[in-house]
Amino acid sequence: MENEQTEHLRNAAIRLTMMPRDTNAHGTVFGGVILSYIDVAGGVGAVRATNHDRFVTVAMKEVIFHEPVFIGDLVSFYAETVRIGRTSITIKVIVEAERFDSHGASVRVTEAEVTYVAINQHREKIVIGK
């Protein structure tokens, strides 16, 4: 029960329902769509962790899809800070899909570590927090 309560208390960086425009001819969501949301969710996590508002993506570690995502799934992207460096931050993004037709059953879709570098308004690398 405690794990179940913890799951519901987590704060998703992004949560959205997958629509037909996101799918391929087989009715599953394109991997690239999920990757782009991972990037956005990691950026949200970086801003939350540092209060810095400008980051660029420099790396995304291996992404392995364990489960497909279908039209109607409610997909949650959770961002966890892995490391904050002088100019960069690494965020782990965990992706889970709540199946539309399964009364709230969730599956882990994938996860990735994404590294961002802090920049200023001139797109120059800067120290985080300055």
N, C-alpha and C positions, 0 to 999 in steps of 0.2 A: 504494500500500500504506500509506503514511504516513497519508493521510486516513482510510482504513478503520480503522486502529489508533486514531486520534484519536477517531473516532466511537464506538468501543467503550469508550473511557476516560471519555467524558463522564458526568457524574453527573446523572441525571434527578431533577427535583424530585418527580415523580410518574410512575409507570408502571403501566398496568393494561390488562386485557383487556376489550374491549367485549362486553356481554352483550345478549340479546334485549330486556331491559327498557329499554335505552338507545336503541332504534330506532323509527323511524316505520313506516308501513305499506309503505314501499318497501324496507325492509331496510337502510337507512342510519341511522347514528347522528344523533340530533337535534343541530343546531347549538348549541342552548342547553345541552346536556349538555357539549359541548366547551368552551363559554364558561365554564361554572361550574368546570370543571377548570383552565382557564387562570387563573382568579381564584385558586384554591387554590394552584396551582403558583407563581404570582407571589408569593403570601404566604409560601410556603416560602422562595423566593429572597430576599425582603426580610428575613426572620428570619436566614437564613444569612449575609447580607451585613452585618448590623448587630448581631446578638445582642440585638436588641430583640424582645420577644415579642408586642406588640399593635399591629396596623395595621388601618386601614379602607381600603377601596377608594374612590378618588375619581374615577378616570377610566380608561377603556379606549379606546385609539385604534382606528381602523378595523380590522376583522377581515374578511379575504377568504378564503373557503375555496377552495383550489386542487384538492383531491382529497376524495372522500367517505371516510368511515370506515365499515367494515362489522363485523357481528357476528364476533367472534373475533380481530379485529385487536388487536395489542399496541400500545397508544398510549403514547408517551413525551412528556412535557412538560418541556422544558429551560428553566431560568431563568438569564438573564444580567443582571447589573446594568448599567444604562445610566447612571444618575446618582443620587447621594445628595446631597440638599439638607439644609437645617437641620431641617426637620420632615417632609420627604417623600422618597420613594425611587421611582425608575422602574425597572421590571424588564421586560425583553423575554422573552416566553415563545414558544418555538418548539415546534410540535407536529408529531410524526412518527408515522406508522403503519407498523408492520411487518405485512405481509399474512400472515395465517394460512396461506393456501394457496399462498404464493409462495416457500417455502424461505428466509425471512428478508429478502426484498426490502423496503426501506423507501421511503416517499414522504413528502414534506413536505406536510402537510395545511394548516397556516395558521401565522400568528404574530401577536402583538399586543404592544403596549407598554402596561403597566398601571402606574398611579401610585397609591401608597399613602401615607397620612399616619399617623405614629406617634401613638398615644394612650396615656394612662395608664389605671389601673383605674377612673377616674371618667368615662372616654370623652372626656377633654379632650386637645386637641392638645398635644404636647410636643416638645421638641428630641430628635432621635435621639441615643442614647447617654447620656441623662440618666436 
